[in-house]
Amino acid sequence: MTPPEGWASARFDRIGHILAINTLAFTALSMVQVTVPFYLQDHFRLSTDTTISAATALSLLLTLATLAGIRVAARDGISIAVTAALGLLLAGIGIAGMFLAGSTAVLLLGHLSIGFGLGLFTPSPPAMLSLASSAGVQSHAAGLLSAAATSGYVLGPLAGGYLYARYGACAFLVAAALLAVVALGILLRASHNQQSG
């Protein structure tokens, strides 16, 4: 399948930042996903079987919180950029909280925050992409968006595993900082677009 006429000049600058947002956000989130089991074993001194059970329970909690976040994100009245940035900031707070987790309760609250934030963020890049690209190129742009998320899912475990092996739970702070930078970038871009549009 060949791209539609004019795809190469189809204002990549209008979607390039959305692709970067997706890549960086899913890199940070995947960094955490791969390191949580190591963190559970190291910080809470869990056995392998207990670690697997705990990680599974945390994943289920994260999924339920994500679904709740998606429901909230679907409501009218909040801009896409604000929803995306708020979601990333909530996820970042949850991740940073896990670094400070001295108890199971803080770990659970961190996962709720990460999941709810992920739910707020997840619908935003496709919506941004839909608004930024013309009808004739949306399927190709959607493919690029999917590839951007996939690259985050590949880079995140590599970066998270490396950082955790070298610096321990500080890997969580790196992931949280990355999400904060992406959230700030979303808000700055939205503000720039509002002023110039």
Disulfide bonds with the S-S distance in Angstrom:
none
